[in-house]
Amino acid sequence: MDNSNLWSGIRAFYEPTIEIMAMWMWGLPLFAAVVAIIFILSERPNGPISFKMLLNAAFPRDLHSHASARVDRWNAIILFVIGFPLVGLFALNGLAIATNVANLLSAEFGATAPLLHAAWAIVAVQFLVFFLATDFMGYWVHYWCHTNPFLWTLHKPHHTAETLTPWTLYRQHPIEFFIVNAVPAVFGGLVTGVALYATGTALHPGTVACVGIMAYILFFVIDFLSHVHVPVSYGWLDRIVLAPVMHNLHHSIELQHRDKNNAVVLTLWDWMFGTLYLPKKGETWRWGVNEEEFGDQNPHNTLKGFYGEPFVVAGRQIRDLVRVGRRHEAEADPK
């Protein structure tokens, strides 16, 4: 392939992504502003509301000029171009794994009789299994990112955000981005493969379409809403589906909120595994990771710090593990 054909292929692959990015660069702040205005109007149905009040709610002072927000925007551009096309590929690769697992089980144990025949039933079951499996593993990967020291090193930059905008969704270190998307997709593929074999059905094209829509609509819409700067609640649905207020609290610097509300879509997992925190009426909090790394001491106020600091910390962790291993070897073999 000559260079002209190579660049044509790259351009054809990325042009749709760049067009979407350009649209969202302007659209997302406006989207957050509309959500904020609706929130204020719903919170004060009978009280006086001025235009200045609505303007301050939609575009709070320093929200988009804060160092944290600037890092979010630049990182979003980088990750959007590199990562956005991969999100759908992760999901589709999960479905490819499902087909391979079903084929392996059929070859090992023999084919099973179909339990489902109607197309709608086949698509519904296959999609539901894949969605629940990926969301379940998404919860656990997120939980492990908070409890495993190495994974926390990669996830911590997301939590040093001191403002929340829709761009904070993309405040992810590239290595973390790969882990949190790939692992749930692989797990979802394994579980769905078992379901395909158990129901005696092949992967339906409608399932592929639904999963593609899920990857780009369901997760993204919920994630974008979860990073707006106003604590929108869905009422009693907060116990089931991740509302903005729930993830808003997840970003809290306050100790009582630490490692709570780890859901990706369904807060049902938080309830099941004891990490659900429903904010009290009137409860407030600041955003950040801890008091020692707040404000001017935030290690991720620049792109250099955002990308570089996790590698430095991870390098120290690996070095310490090697030293501990050598020490144990020396103690086991005193010669």
N, C-alpha and C positions, 0 to 999 in steps of 0.2 A: 504493500500500500504506500503510495507517495504521500508527501506531506500535505498536499492540498486535500486529498481524500480523508486523511487523518483528521485535519482540522474541521473539515465539513462534518464528519461524524461526531466530533466533540461538540461542535456548535449545535447540531441537530438535537443532541442529547440534553444540552444545558439551556438552550434558548427558552423553552417553556418554564424552566425553573427560575431563570433570571427575570422573566416577565412577571411571574407570580411574586417574586421577591420585591420587585419594584412597586407592584401594586400594594403589597402588604406593608412595605416600608412607610407608606403614607396612610394606609387603611387601618393598621393596627392601633396606632395612637388615637385615631378618630373612633374606632370601635370601643376602646377602653373609655374614652370620654363619654360616649353615648351610654355605656353601662353605668358610669358614675352618675350621670344626670338622672337616669331612671331610678337608680338607688336612692338618690337624695329626694326625688319626688315621692317615692314610696315610703320613705322614712318620715316625711313631713306632709302627710296628705291634707292636713287642715291648717298648717302653720304658714306664716309669711315666707315667701321665697323670692329673693331678688336675683336679678341677672348676674350680679357680681358673685353671689353665692353659688350659682350654677357654674359660672366660669371657673371659680376656685376649685369646685369639685371635679370638673372635667379636666382641668389642667393645673394641678397644684403647683405652687411655687417650688422650683428646684427639682421637680419630679424627673424631667427629661434632661436637665443640665447637670445633675449630680454625677460625680465620677463613676459611681456604680452603674448608672444608666448608660453612660457613654461606652463603658466596657461591654455592656449588654448589646448595644447596637452594633458595634464593630464585630463582636464575636458572632452575633446573629447572621451578619452578612457572610462571614467566613464559613460558619457551620451550615448555613442555609444552602450555599452553593455546593459544599462538599457532601453534606449529610441528608438534605431533603430528598434527593432521588433515591437514597439508600433505604429510607423508611419503608417504602412500598416493596423494595427488593427483599428486605428482611422478612416481611410478612409473606411474600410469595415463596421465598425459600423455605419458610416454615411449612407451607402447604406442600412443597416438593418433598420435604422430609416426611410428611404425613403419608403421601402416596408410596414412598419407598418402604416405610415401616409396614403399611398394609400389605404390600407385595411380599415382603420378607415373611410376615406372619402367615400369609396364604401358602407360600412355598414350604414353610416349616410344618404347619399344622393342617393344611388343606383349606380350601375355600369354605366360606360360611354362607348359608342361605340368606337372601335379602330380607331384612325386617321392615324396611321402608320401601315404598313404591312411588308415592306421589312426589313430584319434583319439589313442591313447596316444603314438604316434610323433610326431604333429604337435605335441602339447602338450610332449612331452619336448624336442624340438629347439628349438621356439620359446622355451621357458622357459630352456633351457641357454644359448642364444645371448644372450638378454637379460641373464641373470645374469652370465655371463662378461664381457660388454661393460661393464655397469655397474660390476662389481667392478674390472675392469681400469682404467677411467677413475677410479674412486674412489681407487685406489692413486695414480695420477698427480696427481690434484687434491690429495691429501694431501701428496705429495712436493713439488709446487709451492708449497703453503702453507708449506713449510719453506725453500724456496730462493728464492722471489720476495719481495723486501722488502715490497711492498704487501700481498700475501696473508699474509705472516708477521705483519704488524701486526695482522691480524684473527684469526689462528690462535693467536698468542702467549698470549692470555688462557687458552686451554685448557691450556697447558703451565706456567702459573704456579701450577697446583694443587700444593699441598704435601702433600695427603693424597689417597688414592684411595678413592672410594666409588662405588656404582652411579650416584649423581647426577652424578658428574664427567662422565659421558657427555654431559649437557646443558650442560656448561660451554663453551658456544659463543656467540660474538658473533652477533647476529641476521643480520648481513650474511654472515658465514661460513656460518651454517646454510643460508642460501638457496643459496650457491655450491656447497657440498659435496654438496647433495642434487639441485640442478637440473642441474648440468653432467653428472654421470654418467647421469642419466635421459635427457637429450637425446641424449647419445652412444649410449646403449643403444638408444634408439628408432631412430636412424639405422642402426645396424648390423643391428638386428632387421628393419627395413624391407627392407634388401638381402636378408636371409635369406628373408623371406617371398616376395619376388619370385623369388629363385633356386630355391626349392623349389616354387613355384607354389601356395602355400597362403595362405588368408586367416587372419587372427588368430583363434585358437580361443578360445571362452569359457573353456575350462579353463585356458588360458594366463593369462588375466586373473585368474582366481581364484588360481592359483599365485603370480603376481607379487604380488598383494595379501598373501598369506600370507608371502611372502619379505620384503616390506617391513616387516611388523610383527612377524614372528617371528624369521626367520633373522638379519637384521642386528641387531635389537634384542637378542636373546638373546646373540649373540656380543659385541656392544658392552657390554652390562651385565656379562657375565662378565669382559670385558677390563679393567673398571675396579674390580674387587674388590681388596681390600688385601693379598691373599696371592698369591704367584707360582705359581699352578697351572700345571702343564705337562701336555701331552697325549703326552709321550714323542716318538717319532719323527714323530708327526703334527704337531709344532710346525713342521716344514718345509713343511707343506701348508696347514694351517688355523690361523688366529690364535688362539693360546692366551692365557690371561690373563697368563702370565709374559712373553710376547713384547711385548704392549702395555704391560705394567707397566714393562718396561725402556725402552720408547719414551718414557716420561715421566721418565726418569732425568735428573738434573742433571749427571751425569758426562760429560766430553768424549767419551770413547770410545763412548758410546751415542747421541750426537747424530745426529739425522736417520736413525736406523735403524728397521726394522720398521714401515713405513708402510702395511701391508696393512689393508684393511677387513674382508675375510673370508679370502681365500686368501693365505697367506704365500708361495705359489708365485711371485707377482710380485716380492716382495723378493729371492727367490733368483735369479730371472731377471735382475734389473736391479742386483744387487750391493748391496742395502741390508739384507740379512738378517743379523741378529746373534743367534746362539744363546748364551745366557748359560752361563758355565762353572759347574760344580758348586760351590756355596758362594759364588758371586759375589753381592755386595750392592750397593745403590745407594740414593741419596736421590731424592725426587721434587722437581721444580722446573725452572726455565728456565735460571738461571745464578746464580753466587755473588753478583753485584751486585744482583740483584732477588729476594733470598731473605729470608724472615722479615719483620721490620718494614719492610724496603725493598721488599717486594712491592707493585707498583703496583695490583694487582687484589684487595686484601684487603677492598674494599668494593664494593657494586654501582655506586656512582658512578664509582669508578676502573675497574671492569670494563667498563662501557659507554662511559665518556667518554674514557679514555686512548687507545684505538685511533683515535678520531676526531681527537684532538689530533695524534697522531703521523702519521696519514694526511694531515692538513692540511699539516703541515710538509713531508712528502714531495712533495705536489702543488705547494706553494709553491716548493720547491727545483727541481723539474722545470721550472716556468714560468720561473724565473730563469735556468736553464741554457739554455733555449730562446731567451730574449731575448738572452742573451749571444752565442749562436751567430749569431743574426740580425744583431746589431750587428757582429760580426767579419766576417760575409759581406758586409755593406753598410757600409763605413767612412764613408759620407756621413752 
